[in-house]
Amino acid sequence: MSDSDLEVPDEPIVLFDGVCNLCSGFVQFVVPRDPEGRIHFASIQSAVAEELLAEHEPPVDDLESIVLIDGDDCYVKSGAVIRIGEYLGGIYGLATVGRIVPRRLRDWAYEFVAARRYDWFGKKDQCMMPTGDVQERFLE
């Protein structure tokens, strides 16, 4: 990390579009399916996300909605969704089967939905504010 005082866990971190209803819904889907609380979250609009993205340097055009920072690795688009499925395990671990589909095709489908997410699912006026136990998993 840089010289900031941000404390970042050594666990996977999902960066998501905090004003996107689909992205916030995805986070709300992941949280109860990760009962050990290994996966942490940050809005892509946050300072911690800015710092993580600067450190991991993913291509700017890949930052449509979900980014997974996992140690020194950075996953974007369909790769992020598949890796998150691996972390969740069980039936969601079957997402790894998606790797048999060429990345270009997987990412095209991802980009198709991402480009229309506000039209289809709406947009919030401000980032999602977590409550209760979930709040501990959100980085500020």
Phi, psi and omega per residue, in radians:
M1 nan 2.976 3.123
S2 -1.440 -2.841 -3.096
D3 -1.370 0.128 -3.090
S4 -1.305 2.997 -3.136
D5 -1.667 0.199 -3.120
L6 -1.183 2.299 3.056
E7 -1.732 2.092 -3.111
V8 -2.026 2.175 -3.127
P9 -1.163 2.702 3.091
D10 -1.556 0.897 3.136
E11 -2.408 2.922 -3.105
P12 -1.083 2.478 3.138
I13 -2.207 2.157 3.078
V14 -1.655 2.115 3.012
L15 -1.704 2.229 -3.067
F16 -2.365 2.733 3.093
D17 -1.248 1.835 -3.021
G18 -1.180 -0.259 3.123
V19 -1.771 -0.075 -3.105
C20 -1.536 2.175 3.125
N21 -1.111 -0.678 3.123
L22 -1.119 -0.785 -3.120
C23 -1.147 -0.760 3.099
S24 -1.109 -0.666 3.077
G25 -1.115 -0.657 3.096
F26 -1.095 -0.751 3.105
V27 -1.077 -0.776 3.129
Q28 -1.143 -0.436 3.048
F29 -1.290 -0.748 -3.066
V30 -1.218 -0.751 -3.000
V31 -0.899 -0.931 -3.101
P32 -1.262 -0.269 -3.138
R33 -1.607 0.031 3.080
D34 -2.156 1.193 -3.025
P35 -1.121 -0.380 3.094
E36 -1.364 -0.182 3.110
G37 1.177 0.552 -3.133
R38 -1.263 -0.613 -3.062
I39 -1.516 2.272 3.094
H40 -1.909 2.929 -3.029
F41 -2.408 2.637 3.003
A42 -2.659 2.452 3.050
S43 -1.150 2.432 -3.135
I44 -1.159 -0.275 3.108
Q45 -1.493 -0.051 -3.036
S46 -1.494 2.866 3.100
A47 -1.140 -0.675 3.136
V48 -1.118 -0.683 3.096
A49 -1.132 -0.732 3.121
E50 -1.026 -0.753 -3.138
E51 -1.175 -0.778 3.133
L52 -1.108 -0.707 3.137
L53 -1.180 -0.649 3.099
A54 -1.132 -0.649 -3.135
E55 -1.254 -0.692 -3.048
H56 -1.641 -0.290 3.037
E57 0.853 0.963 3.022
P58 -1.252 2.709 3.084
P59 -1.019 2.346 -3.061
V60 -1.007 -0.639 -3.105
D61 -1.249 -0.125 3.117
D62 -1.582 0.046 -3.033
L63 -1.702 0.893 -3.113
E64 -1.214 -0.839 -3.105
S65 -2.743 -0.752 -3.109
I66 -2.143 2.279 3.053
V67 -2.288 2.390 3.082
L68 -1.996 2.100 3.032
I69 -1.725 2.101 -3.078
D70 -2.326 1.611 -3.050
G71 1.162 -2.203 3.103
D72 -1.509 -0.080 -3.084
D73 -1.657 2.626 3.111
C74 -2.300 2.145 -3.139
Y75 -1.956 2.436 3.125
V76 -2.274 2.847 3.070
K77 0.905 -2.344 -3.063
S78 -1.116 -0.532 3.115
G79 -1.088 -0.641 3.106
A80 -1.168 -0.769 -3.121
V81 -1.114 -0.742 3.134
I82 -1.118 -0.771 -3.125
R83 -1.151 -0.662 3.081
I84 -1.103 -0.719 3.069
G85 -1.020 -0.690 3.086
E86 -1.061 -0.759 3.133
Y87 -1.110 -0.671 -3.112
L88 -1.231 -0.526 3.110
G89 1.199 -2.869 -3.115
G90 0.950 -2.448 -3.125
I91 -1.064 -0.544 -3.104
Y92 -1.261 -0.410 3.064
G93 -1.110 -0.334 3.094
L94 -1.155 -0.210 3.087
A95 -1.010 -0.415 3.140
T96 -1.101 -0.394 3.069
V97 -1.049 -0.466 3.112
G98 -1.036 -0.320 3.135
R99 -1.182 -0.293 3.090
I100 -1.276 -0.360 3.067
V101 -1.402 2.308 3.138
P102 -0.949 2.396 -3.098
R103 -0.919 -0.710 -3.113
R104 -1.012 -0.731 3.128
L105 -1.246 -0.763 3.098
R106 -1.035 -0.809 -3.113
D107 -1.201 -0.567 3.070
W108 -1.065 -0.809 3.116
A109 -1.086 -0.754 3.107
Y110 -1.040 -0.859 -3.125
E111 -1.098 -0.623 3.114
F112 -1.038 -0.831 3.125
V113 -1.212 -0.789 -3.093
A114 -1.036 -0.680 -3.126
A115 -1.185 -0.375 -3.084
R116 -1.950 0.073 -2.991
R117 -1.056 -0.663 3.130
Y118 -1.208 -0.697 3.120
D119 -1.151 -0.741 -3.062
W120 -1.408 -0.676 -2.998
F121 -2.015 -0.189 3.114
G122 1.549 3.102 -3.044
K123 -2.477 2.474 3.097
K124 -1.542 2.788 3.064
D125 -1.348 -0.424 3.132
Q126 -2.526 2.909 -3.112
C127 -1.136 2.629 3.101
M128 -1.032 2.348 3.116
M129 -1.896 1.916 -3.120
P130 -1.250 2.710 3.121
T131 -2.279 2.922 3.047
G132 1.056 -2.555 -3.103
D133 -1.077 -0.487 -3.105
V134 -1.145 -0.525 -3.085
Q135 -1.013 -0.570 3.136
E136 -1.121 -0.378 -3.094
R137 -1.592 -0.070 3.124
F138 -1.706 2.281 -3.130
L139 -1.631 2.413 -3.125
E140 -1.954 nan nan
